[in-house]
C-alpha cells in the first residue's frame, strides 16, 4: 500500500472517529428532536469534508508555490480562498457548538424542575 493511500485511509478513520464522538454528544441530548440532531450531524460532516478538501488543495498549491514567485503570484488569490474556506468551516463548527451548548442548557432545567423547586 502506498504512503498516500495509507494516509488517506488514516484521515478517513480519523474523520469517522470525530463523527462518532459528535454523534455521541448528540445522543446525550435526550430532549432534542432527532431531525435536528440529524441536520447538525450533516452540517458537522460537511464542514469536516469542506475543511479537509480545502486543506488538501491549499497544501498542493503551497508546495507548487514554495520558492517559485511566478506560481505564488499566480496561485496566491486561490490559496487565500482556500484559507477562507477553512476559516468558514471552523466558524460553522463553532456556531454548531454554540447551538448544542444552548440545547444542553435547556435540557438541564425543565419546567418540572423549576416547579418542584418552587413547591419545595
C-alpha positions in Angstrom: 0.0 0.0 0.0 1.4 3.4 -0.9 2.0 6.0 1.7 -0.6 8.4 0.2 -3.2 5.7 0.2 -2.4 4.8 3.8 -2.5 8.5 4.8 -5.9 8.8 3.1 -7.3 5.8 4.9 -6.0 7.2 8.2 -7.7 10.6 7.5 -11.0 8.8 6.8 -10.7 6.8 10.0 -9.9 10.0 12.0 -12.9 11.8 10.4 -15.2 8.8 11.2 -13.9 8.8 14.8 -14.8 12.5 15.0 -18.2 11.9 13.6 -18.8 9.1 16.0 -17.8 11.2 19.0 -20.0 14.0 17.7 -22.9 11.5 17.4 -22.3 10.5 21.0 -22.6 14.1 22.0 -25.9 14.5 20.1 -27.2 11.2 21.6 -26.8 12.8 25.0 -29.3 15.4 24.1 -32.4 13.5 25.0 -34.8 16.4 24.7 -33.7 17.4 21.2 -35.6 16.2 18.2 -34.0 13.5 16.0 -34.4 15.6 12.9 -32.4 18.4 14.4 -29.7 16.0 15.5 -29.5 14.6 12.0 -29.2 18.0 10.5 -26.5 19.0 12.9 -24.6 15.8 12.2 -24.8 16.5 8.4 -23.6 20.1 9.0 -20.7 18.8 11.0 -19.8 16.1 8.5 -19.9 18.6 5.6 -17.8 21.1 7.5 -15.1 18.5 8.1 -15.2 17.4 4.5 -15.0 21.0 3.2 -12.1 21.9 5.6 -10.2 18.7 4.6 -10.7 19.3 0.9 -9.7 22.9 1.1 -6.6 21.9 3.1 -5.5 19.4 0.5 -5.9 21.9 -2.3 -4.2 24.6 -0.3 -1.3 22.4 0.5 -0.9 21.3 -3.1 -0.7 24.9 -4.3 1.6 25.8 -1.5 4.0 23.1 -2.5 3.9 24.3 -6.1 4.4 28.0 -5.0 7.2 27.5 -2.5 10.3 29.1 -3.9 8.6 30.0 -7.1 7.5 33.6 -7.3 5.6 33.2 -10.6 3.5 30.4 -9.2 3.0 32.3 -5.9 1.7 35.3 -7.9 -0.5 33.0 -10.0 -1.9 30.9 -7.1 -1.9 33.4 -4.3 -5.5 34.5 -4.6 -6.7 30.9 -4.9 -4.7 29.9 -1.9 -6.3 32.8 0.1 -9.8 31.5 -1.0 -8.9 28.0 0.4 -7.8 29.5 3.7 -11.0 31.5 3.8 -13.0 28.3 3.2 -11.2 26.6 6.0 -11.9 29.5 8.3 -15.6 29.5 7.4 -15.8 25.8 8.2 -14.2 26.5 11.6 -16.8 29.2 12.1 -19.6 26.7 11.2 -18.3 24.2 13.7 -18.1 26.9 16.4 -21.7 28.0 15.7 -22.8 24.4 15.9 -21.0 24.1 19.3 -22.9 27.1 20.5 -26.3 25.7 19.4 -25.5 22.4 21.1 -24.4 24.2 24.2 -27.7 26.1 24.3 -29.6 22.9 23.8 -27.7 21.2 26.7 -28.6 24.1 28.9 -32.3 23.8 28.1 -32.2 20.1 28.8 -30.7 20.6 32.2 -33.5 22.8 33.6 -37.0 21.7 32.8 -40.3 23.3 33.8 -40.9 20.4 36.2 -37.6 21.0 37.9 -38.5 24.7 38.4 -41.9 23.8 39.7 -40.5 21.3 42.1 -38.1 23.8 43.5 -40.9 26.4 43.9 -43.1 23.9 45.7 -40.2 23.0 47.9 
